[in-house]
Amino acid sequence: MPIIKEPKGSINFITKNSRTVLERRYLKKDKSGKVCESPEQMFRRVASHIALAEKKYDKKADIKKMEDRFYSLMTEFRFLPNSPTLMNAGRSLGQLAACFVLPVEDSINGIFEAVKNAATIHKSGGGTGFSFSRLRPKNSRVGSTGGVASGPVSFMKIFNTATEQIKQGGTRRGANMAVLRVDHPDIMGFIKCKNNKRELNNFNISVGMTDRFMEAVSKESEYDLLDPRTKKPSGKLNALAVYEELISQAWATGDPGIIFLDEINRYNTTPGIGEIESTNPCGEQPLLPMEACNLGSINLTKFVISEKGRQVIDYKKLKETIHLSVRFLDNTIDMSRYPIKEIEQMVKGNRKIGLGIMGFADMLFRMSIPYDSDEAIDIAELIMSFLQKESHAASCSLAEERGVFPNFEQSVFKTKKQAHMRNATTTTIAPTGTLSIIAGCSSGIEPAFALSFVRTVMDNDKLLEVNPVFEKVARTMGFYNEILMEEIAEKGTARGNSQIPIDIRKVYVTAHDIKPEDHIRMQAAFQRHTDNAVSKTVNLPHDAKKEDVKFIYDEAFRLKCKGVTIYRDGSKENQVLSISGKGDKENGNEFLHAGKERPKILEGFTEKIKTGMGYLYVTVSEFNNKPFELFATIGKSGKSTQAKTEAIGRLISLALRSGVEVVEIIDQIKGIRGEHAVFQEGGLVYSIPDAISKVLEKRYLSTGNGEKVKPFKNQLKSNLCPECGQAIAFEEGCMTCHSCGYTKCS
């Protein structure tokens, strides 16, 4: 990245990771792609633009003073707004909201209008949620044409294809959420729609659960499927069978998640406007159709102070930050350029904002509180109830100054003693993947993804990175050394390490150290004091059972969460490791990546097979009884054939070392026909690549008597960021690279 001369008073405490993320994703670039803005200039650009809203309400307002306050708020990393605001404020695009929900009407015009609107939103940097529950089910009659409907899932594929073609601000593809009510006649097809991992890869999917369905599950009874047009029963399913299929799919693939529609609508603050039927892509923002929301997060690590030898929360400073952040987000509504007129009307009618937190795990570290403890639950409730109370107070204060939101008369606040609110909602716990990297803290309310990890930099140099809070404690207590930190990076946890004091091990836990019930208890604690919803992932180990998933779903419903996402380690094709990769030796995947150095000694086998071009010698080297590389030579043939044979071997070796399954390689090369087919023991050999496939198939896909067996799959793949090659974490419903800021939320 180019070196930018910083202006006077530059932010000298931006970490290397933070600067990398800013330069890759946020700072302005010229036509040649060169960064032409410093971090300070970016924050000044945003502060200046958002402060301009003050003039709308007070022509004598001191814009410069408010700009400076907003600038300090962000550059001290006490608060950061959602990514579109940092990217687009004060620039030509001008779209500042992150979350949108669009209606999908049951007509060709309505469906493709939604596709067009989604494309417009993705181009501006937003993510979109849809309910496909209004669409008539597959094979139902279409009156206007006499044909039959293809159903919601088929139309989801059209939305997915459109998303594939549009990049957000020229940097990344948009993310989508698809919701289908559990009482829709096509629900079983929807639950299974991501079985083919090559389809719908720009969608998160969630089943919209109802109280009536959950009651039927508890009674193991049937429930009604409803025709979307008439709302009348059109069939029945056994509720427990549907629930078990949903659980099975989530266990196997991570999809679908669930949202509780009735619980969401119990807290719909504007029921007079309509019913909430979907959320944004990560599930934390339930929204009405054609509604958007502006989000931001407060960094809790900035409010931990020492008092009488104890680490405590500075609530006075936190209160001041909450009030200023609410003002910032309310201003953002006025300063955003919305991509669709109907969305602008809805947003300005309800003026929803979503203020949340980040750095919660780091805050617990500093206060020596284990994440999986009752004390952590208590402090979560204490902090979030304070944020809720003060954000509502800040909104009331703004209402006195600027007036209530226009749809106030159709809201629940009309009949409450709390007479005035500027914003229909004020709090949301949103994903903070890249924001937390910029701020140098842990993500949202998630536990730490790692205490230590190894980053590979240029020329394959290894750079050890350690959580700064953990490193400080380790150095202070005298147990810090790089060998120990590398060991923690390899194992992914400090638990069980006798070199670390037991009380430290108890406090410094990571995502996979925490039991599922403690994950869901923490989510519920925050949800109890959040207007909107909570983005959090319940991480499960690879050997978790389907019963564990059922327990989480049951608990989420019982504890009145608005939805839940689970992730079983290794269940997604591109699953992400939270450790260095060295610790993956036990799973046999240490060398399954291109670029990994070859072990000095590998065992294997050589097989001779007759082809039409002569005898082929295939040598396969193995690591942990799995193919690692392949060499092929052809006897007494021309140089051209020898060269092609060698090339085939090299490419197969590259594929194997990159983690491609041997069954996939066999599928690609089996049956390729050449000039001279030949019979030999075992059947017809069409060509050199076909001969190689027969050797591999015999070795890896057959038993001793020739019976086909199910091909092996790696239990745990080392998962690397597609942009920088570093390990990624799965949290907050997204894949997030803590090195470069890459995120994929679907």
Protein Blocks (a to p, Z undefined) as FASTA:
>chain_A
ZZddddehiafkbcfklmmmmmmmmmccdfkopacbdfklmmmmmmmmmmmmmmmmomkb
cfklmmmmmmmmmmnomaccdfklmmmgopanlpabfbdcdddddbfklmmmmmmmmmmm
mmnopacdddfklpccehiacfknopacebjklmmmmmmmmmmmpcghhlaccddddddd
fkbfklmmmmmmmmpmmgoklbccdddddfklmmmmmnopacddddfklopafbdcdfkl
mmmmmmmmmmmnopacdddfklmmmmmcblmnoccfbdcfkopaccdehiacddddddfk
lmccceehiacddfklmmmmmmmmmmmmmmmmmmpccfbfklmmmmmmnopacdddehkl
mmmmmnopafkbfklmmmmmmmmmmmmmmmmmmmmmmmmmnopafklmmpmklmpmblba
fbfbfbdcddfklmmmmnopaehjbccfbfbdcdddehhiacddddfklmmmmmmnopac
fklmmmmmmnopaghiakbcfklmmmmccfklpcfklmmmmmmmmmmmcfblcddddddd
fklcfklmmmmmmmmmmnopabdcdddehiafkbccfbeolmmmmnopmmmcghiacdfb
dcddddddddfkbccddddddeehiafbdcdddehiafklmmmmmmmmmmmmmmmmnopa
fklmmmmmgopacfbdcddehiacfbfklmmmmmmmmmmmccfkopacdddddfbdcddd
fklopacddeehiacdfknopacfZZ
